[in-house]
């Protein structure tokens, strides 16, 4: 692609973390299964070495214990956008898991930006206070860094909680618990839905300022890192893809124009988040649709975000249209993370049905990604990172002071 939507801006400010990641990119084409697993090495009497999955890393001043990120997972348990007791239970047990980073679920920056009426939000003093109380409680028992995914669902908003009417069935604005959705263009997510209203320039200003305000509130309540959601078929993704963006102004048409609003949002948030706190972006690498958003365009987007100070990229895909043909399966998004890392040399988080300890170790060890995001696996096993250490080399990953009475923390003969 020869277009230069960043107006030729160079990629700026690669951190030491990103620079060190460049040295592993050549390994990204290696086979995923190591010839000798760490646990096999231990059994053969070699000095136990810390698995790559469990090695610490520093991202723009934020120290992470290992490479395991707890993915943001919607709980559908908020009341008018406010965290409830359930969030303390859910996040509390994960905060003791031994992972590197605890991610708060998709958090709407405006009420109409929620996917469902039970989604979490951070748009006023009430939602801020509720989140603050939860984080204060978490901090009493865990020093795990906390991240948050700020989002606006756009045309994918105003849906019912899964399991009620169906999988995210839309609720019309004339019905209870429903509202009018918005989008770059008046195009529905799927046939039969109420058309979203196309956003005008004043609407864009309001949404941009809402992202900034939510980021400031997040920092105020003690969040360590902010993720901007530009994936999952949500509003910023809708601006990126030519399948959902049919505008004929400065925010539509060419790749440069389609990137404009997501980059404006990110730039504004970057200015609002204090230095020393990493700022990340959840990006779509693929629409899984013909003539849609693809890896080539995603690579340009990543470079533009890096030029504006993005520290790490959470690689996702799909969600733009109900008719997509995604190749779901174990680790199905890892090749996309690998491709973007090889193309740009920038730090990435891989996700997509990553469940196994050896699988995650191989992803990090081969340089396919710098961190892995775990979702369903850590719900099934809240001590997944600790058990990864036991499985990979017979040494548990430290999870909490009480763990010392259950075998102690990991002691490695060779840290690196």
URTA-V223496 format. One record per helix or strand. SS is the DSSP state (H for helix, E for strand). FROM is the first residue (numbers start at 0). LEN is the number of residues. If there is no record, write none. Layout:
ss;from;len
SS;FROM;LEN
SS;FROM;LEN
This chain:
ss;from;len
H;15;7
H;24;5
H;37;6
E;48;1
H;51;3
E;56;3
E;61;3
E;67;3
E;78;1
E;81;1
H;84;10
E;100;8
H;110;3
E;115;1
E;119;2
H;124;17
E;144;7
H;153;3
E;158;1
E;169;1
E;181;2
E;196;2
H;200;20
E;224;6
H;234;6
H;254;18
E;278;6
H;294;13
E;311;5
H;333;11
E;347;3
H;356;9
E;370;4
H;375;5
H;383;10
H;400;6
E;413;1
